Amino acid sequence: MKNVVVIGGGTGVFTVLSGLKNYPLNLTAIVTIADDGGSSGLLREEFGILPPGDIRRALVALSSSSPLLAKLFSYRFSNGTGLKGHSFGNLFLTALEKVTGDFKTAIKEAGKILDIKGEVIPVSLENTRLFARLENDLLVMGESNIDVPKHDGNLLIKEVFLNPQVKANREALAAIKKADWIIIGPGDLYTSIIPNFLVKGVREALKKSKAKKIYVLNIMTKFGETNSFTADKFLSVLEKYLGKGVIDYIIINTEKPKKQYLEKYKKEQAEPVKYDKKYFSQLKKPKPVYAKLIRNGPLLRHDPKKLASVIYQIITNN
């Protein structure tokens, strides 16, 4: 079986993993530790643990246990003093970390309970913060403030960086070295994907890795992060942090969203990511793979089954 590593965070990693777990692949998720908002942020501040939210999503995505247990891990309390806003899975991981004395062990034990098909690894075991420098040189501290801008979201991001600088989890580097295929994204470019490559040792490991790399392009732009970004702009920003010629394939959605669903996104100043087939046909790397990938419903996201099918076809045909 091929060793497949998925790198990212948020719902993007969940989408890829939940689709690919139905195929004969050895899956490993390497997950960002930059999250500092919501339940994860509160638990991080109060208990000094790594943010559990993205880890929890990946664990649930890979779970082979009863749907009820996976649902329980995703359950979010809507009321209750001190509980409101927290997800059960985040609290569970926090408690496990305290019981085992180690976050890495807590993740492994949670994986056993959820009977996951694969492995979930935080990209680093050290705490850090994500910063963004905007085009006017304003510094924005924290993933949550970049994700939901309190500043003028029309301002472009000049660069993102971690402070303090942290070292990569050895297990993450080992997984990259062993990988046959590496999948990056989909997900918020500056807050879910790039933070992984800012961790010391990850970018170097990816460059050295003999694995083929697939980048799953987002379906929609995001206000405050990727305003009006086209497919080539997404790629050029990613290559700024990863290096040119590292990505072998880019998966691009060609399906047009239904008009009634676009209305909500217009209010959020988000739009479908445009692409130029002529531009990509002239590149040596990455090779573009075009497919209809939007799932049914008002949320314009990748359909896990459609996306997994395209990824598996690339893996088996190369």
C-alpha positions as CSV (number, residue, x, y, z in Angstrom):
1,M,0.0,0.0,0.0
2,K,1.1,3.5,-0.8
3,N,2.1,5.8,2.1
4,V,0.0,9.0,1.7
5,V,0.7,12.1,3.9
6,V,-2.0,14.9,4.1
7,I,-0.7,18.3,5.3
8,G,-3.0,21.1,6.4
9,G,-5.7,22.0,8.9
10,G,-9.3,22.8,9.4
11,T,-12.1,21.4,7.3
12,G,-9.8,20.8,4.3
13,V,-7.8,18.0,6.0
14,F,-11.1,16.5,7.2
15,T,-12.5,16.5,3.7
16,V,-9.4,14.7,2.2
17,L,-9.0,12.2,5.0
18,S,-12.7,11.2,5.2
19,G,-12.7,10.5,1.5
20,L,-9.3,8.7,1.2
21,K,-9.9,6.4,4.2
22,N,-12.2,4.3,2.0
23,Y,-9.2,3.4,-0.3
24,P,-6.3,1.0,0.3
25,L,-3.8,3.6,1.5
26,N,-1.6,4.1,4.5
27,L,-2.7,7.6,5.7
28,T,-0.9,10.1,7.9
29,A,-2.3,13.5,8.7
30,I,0.3,16.2,9.6
31,V,-1.7,19.0,11.2
32,T,-1.1,22.7,11.9
33,I,-0.7,23.9,15.5
34,A,-1.2,27.6,14.7
35,D,-4.9,27.7,15.8
36,D,-5.6,30.1,18.6
37,G,-9.3,30.9,18.3
38,G,-12.5,29.6,19.8
39,S,-12.4,26.4,22.0
40,S,-8.8,25.6,20.9
41,G,-7.6,29.0,21.9
42,L,-9.2,29.0,25.3
43,L,-7.9,25.5,26.1
44,R,-4.5,26.5,24.8
45,E,-4.4,29.6,27.1
46,E,-5.9,27.9,30.2
47,F,-4.0,24.5,30.1
48,G,-0.9,25.3,28.1
49,I,-1.6,22.5,25.6
50,L,-1.3,22.5,21.8
51,P,-4.5,23.6,20.1
52,P,-6.7,20.4,19.8
53,G,-9.2,21.5,17.2
54,D,-7.5,20.6,14.0
55,I,-6.2,17.4,15.6
56,R,-9.7,16.4,16.6
57,R,-11.1,17.0,13.1
58,A,-8.4,14.7,11.6
59,L,-9.1,12.0,14.2
60,V,-12.8,12.1,13.5
61,A,-12.2,12.0,9.7
62,L,-10.1,8.9,10.0
63,S,-12.4,7.2,12.6
64,S,-13.7,3.7,11.8
65,S,-15.7,3.4,15.0
66,S,-19.4,3.9,15.3
67,P,-20.8,7.1,13.8
68,L,-22.2,8.0,17.2
69,L,-18.7,8.2,18.7
70,A,-17.4,10.3,15.9
71,K,-20.5,12.6,16.3
72,L,-19.8,12.8,20.1
73,F,-16.2,14.0,19.4
74,S,-17.6,16.7,17.1
75,Y,-20.3,17.8,19.5
76,R,-20.1,21.4,20.6
77,F,-21.8,22.7,23.7
78,S,-24.2,25.5,23.0
79,N,-24.7,26.6,26.6
80,G,-23.4,26.0,30.1
81,T,-21.1,28.2,32.2
82,G,-17.5,27.4,31.0
83,L,-18.7,24.8,28.5
84,K,-20.4,27.0,25.9
85,G,-18.4,26.9,22.6
86,H,-16.2,24.0,23.6
87,S,-16.4,20.7,21.6
88,F,-16.4,17.5,23.5
89,G,-13.4,16.2,21.5
90,N,-11.3,19.2,22.4
91,L,-12.1,18.7,26.1
92,F,-11.5,15.0,25.8
93,L,-8.0,15.5,24.3
94,T,-7.2,18.1,27.0
95,A,-8.2,15.6,29.7
96,L,-6.2,12.8,28.0
97,E,-3.1,15.1,27.9
98,K,-3.4,15.7,31.6
99,V,-3.9,12.0,32.4
100,T,-1.1,10.7,30.1
101,G,1.2,13.7,30.8
102,D,1.9,14.1,27.1
103,F,0.0,15.5,24.1
104,K,1.6,13.0,21.7
105,T,0.4,10.1,23.8
106,A,-3.0,11.7,24.2
107,I,-3.5,11.8,20.4
108,K,-2.4,8.1,20.0
109,E,-4.8,7.0,22.8
110,A,-7.7,9.0,21.2
111,G,-6.8,7.4,17.9
112,K,-7.3,3.9,19.5
113,I,-10.6,4.9,21.1
114,L,-11.8,6.2,17.7
115,D,-10.3,3.2,15.9
116,I,-8.7,5.5,13.3
117,K,-7.4,4.2,9.9
118,G,-4.1,5.9,9.8
119,E,-2.2,8.3,12.0
120,V,-2.5,11.9,13.2
121,I,0.6,13.9,13.9
122,P,0.9,17.6,15.0
123,V,3.5,19.3,12.8
124,S,5.3,20.5,16.0
125,L,5.1,19.7,19.7
126,E,6.1,23.3,20.7
127,N,3.7,26.2,21.2
128,T,4.0,29.2,18.9
129,R,1.9,32.0,17.4
130,L,1.2,32.9,13.8
131,F,1.8,36.5,12.7
132,A,0.9,38.3,9.4
133,R,2.5,41.4,8.0
134,L,0.1,43.3,5.8
135,E,1.0,45.4,2.7
136,N,0.9,48.6,4.9
137,D,3.3,46.9,7.3
138,L,0.6,46.5,10.0
139,L,1.4,43.4,12.1
140,V,-1.5,41.1,13.0
141,M,-0.9,38.6,15.8
142,G,-2.7,35.3,16.0
143,E,-4.3,32.9,13.6
144,S,-7.8,33.8,14.7
145,N,-7.2,37.5,13.9
146,I,-5.9,36.7,10.5
147,D,-8.7,34.3,9.8
148,V,-11.5,36.7,10.8
149,P,-9.9,40.2,10.3
150,K,-10.6,43.0,12.8
151,H,-8.4,45.1,10.5
152,D,-9.2,46.2,7.0
153,G,-9.6,42.9,5.2
154,N,-9.0,44.5,1.8
155,L,-5.3,44.9,2.7
156,L,-3.2,42.1,1.2
157,I,-0.9,39.9,3.3
158,K,2.7,40.5,2.6
159,E,4.1,37.6,4.7
160,V,3.3,35.3,7.5
161,F,5.7,33.9,10.1
162,L,5.8,32.1,13.5
163,N,7.1,33.5,16.7
164,P,8.7,31.9,18.5
165,Q,10.3,29.7,15.8
166,V,9.6,26.0,16.5
167,K,11.1,22.7,15.5
168,A,9.3,20.1,13.6
169,N,7.9,17.0,15.3
170,R,10.3,14.2,14.5
171,E,7.4,11.9,13.7
172,A,6.2,14.4,11.1
173,L,9.6,14.5,9.4
174,A,9.8,10.7,9.4
175,A,6.3,10.5,7.8
176,I,7.3,12.9,5.1
177,K,10.5,11.0,4.4
178,K,8.6,7.7,4.1
179,A,5.8,9.1,2.0
180,D,5.0,8.0,-1.6
181,W,2.5,10.8,-2.0
182,I,2.0,14.1,-0.2
183,I,-1.3,16.0,-0.4
184,I,-1.4,19.7,0.5
185,G,-4.7,21.4,1.2
186,P,-7.4,22.4,0.5
187,G,-7.8,25.0,3.2
188,D,-7.1,28.6,4.2
189,L,-3.8,29.4,2.5
190,Y,-2.2,31.6,5.2
191,T,-3.8,30.1,8.3
192,S,-4.2,26.3,7.6
193,I,-1.6,25.4,5.0
194,I,1.4,27.7,5.1
195,P,1.9,27.6,8.9
196,N,3.0,24.0,8.5
197,F,5.9,25.0,6.2
198,L,7.0,27.7,8.6
199,V,8.0,25.0,11.2
200,K,11.7,24.5,11.1
201,G,12.6,21.4,9.1
202,V,9.3,20.8,7.3
203,R,10.1,22.7,4.1
204,E,13.5,21.1,3.8
205,A,12.0,17.6,4.4
206,L,9.5,18.2,1.7
207,K,12.1,19.3,-0.8
208,K,14.2,16.2,-0.1
209,S,11.3,13.8,-0.2
210,K,11.0,11.7,-3.2
211,A,7.2,11.6,-2.8
212,K,5.0,13.1,-5.5
213,K,3.2,16.2,-4.2
214,I,-0.4,17.2,-5.0
215,Y,-1.9,20.6,-4.2
216,V,-5.7,20.8,-3.9
217,L,-6.7,24.3,-4.9
218,N,-9.5,26.0,-2.9
219,I,-12.9,26.4,-4.5
220,M,-13.5,29.9,-3.1
221,T,-11.4,32.9,-2.2
222,K,-11.4,34.2,1.3
223,F,-11.8,37.8,2.5
224,G,-8.8,39.0,4.4
225,E,-6.5,36.2,3.1
226,T,-6.9,35.5,-0.6
227,N,-9.1,38.4,-1.9
228,S,-9.5,38.0,-5.7
229,F,-6.8,35.3,-5.9
230,T,-6.7,33.3,-9.1
231,A,-5.4,29.8,-9.3
232,D,-1.9,30.9,-10.4
233,K,-1.7,33.4,-7.5
234,F,-2.6,30.7,-4.9
235,L,0.2,28.6,-6.4
236,S,2.8,31.4,-6.5
237,V,2.2,32.2,-2.8
238,L,2.5,28.6,-1.8
239,E,5.7,28.3,-3.8
240,K,7.1,31.4,-2.1
241,Y,7.1,29.3,1.2
242,L,7.7,25.9,-0.3
243,G,10.0,26.6,-3.2
244,K,9.4,26.4,-7.0
245,G,9.0,23.1,-8.7
246,V,8.1,21.2,-5.5
247,I,4.4,20.6,-6.4
248,D,3.8,17.9,-9.1
249,Y,0.1,18.1,-9.5
250,I,-2.6,20.8,-8.9
251,I,-6.2,19.8,-8.6
252,I,-8.6,22.5,-9.9
253,N,-12.3,22.5,-9.5
254,T,-14.2,23.3,-12.8
255,E,-17.7,23.1,-11.5
256,K,-19.6,26.4,-11.3
257,P,-21.5,26.9,-8.0
258,K,-25.2,27.4,-8.1
259,K,-26.3,31.0,-8.1
260,Q,-28.4,30.7,-4.9
261,Y,-25.4,29.5,-3.0
262,L,-23.2,32.3,-4.2
263,E,-25.3,35.0,-2.7
264,K,-24.2,34.2,0.9
265,Y,-20.5,34.2,-0.2
266,K,-20.9,37.5,-2.0
267,K,-21.9,39.1,1.3
268,E,-18.6,37.6,2.8
269,Q,-16.7,39.0,-0.2
270,A,-15.7,35.6,-1.4
271,E,-15.8,34.3,-5.0
272,P,-15.1,31.2,-7.0
273,V,-11.4,30.8,-7.8
274,K,-10.7,31.5,-11.4
275,Y,-8.2,29.6,-13.4
276,D,-6.5,30.0,-16.8
277,K,-5.9,26.6,-18.6
278,K,-3.5,28.3,-21.0
279,Y,-1.3,29.4,-18.1
280,F,-1.1,25.9,-16.6
281,S,-0.6,24.2,-20.0
282,Q,2.7,26.1,-20.4
283,L,4.1,25.0,-17.0
284,K,6.4,22.0,-16.6
285,K,5.2,21.7,-13.1
286,P,2.7,21.3,-11.6
287,K,0.5,19.3,-14.0
288,P,-3.1,20.5,-13.7
289,V,-5.9,18.0,-13.1
290,Y,-9.4,19.4,-13.7
291,A,-12.5,18.0,-12.2
292,K,-16.0,18.8,-10.9
293,L,-15.6,18.7,-7.2
294,I,-18.3,20.8,-5.4
295,R,-20.5,18.9,-2.9
296,N,-24.2,19.3,-2.8
297,G,-25.5,22.0,-0.4
298,P,-25.1,25.6,0.5
299,L,-21.5,25.3,1.7
300,L,-19.2,25.5,-1.3
301,R,-16.6,22.9,-0.4
302,H,-15.0,19.9,-2.0
303,D,-17.1,16.7,-2.0
304,P,-15.0,14.2,-0.1
305,K,-15.9,11.2,-2.4
306,K,-15.3,13.1,-5.6
307,L,-12.0,14.6,-4.4
308,A,-10.8,11.2,-3.1
309,S,-11.6,9.5,-6.4
310,V,-9.6,12.1,-8.3
311,I,-6.6,11.8,-5.9
312,Y,-6.7,8.0,-6.0
313,Q,-6.8,8.0,-9.8
314,I,-3.7,10.2,-9.9
315,I,-1.9,7.9,-7.4
316,T,-2.8,4.7,-9.3
317,N,-2.0,6.1,-12.8
318,N,1.5,7.4,-11.9
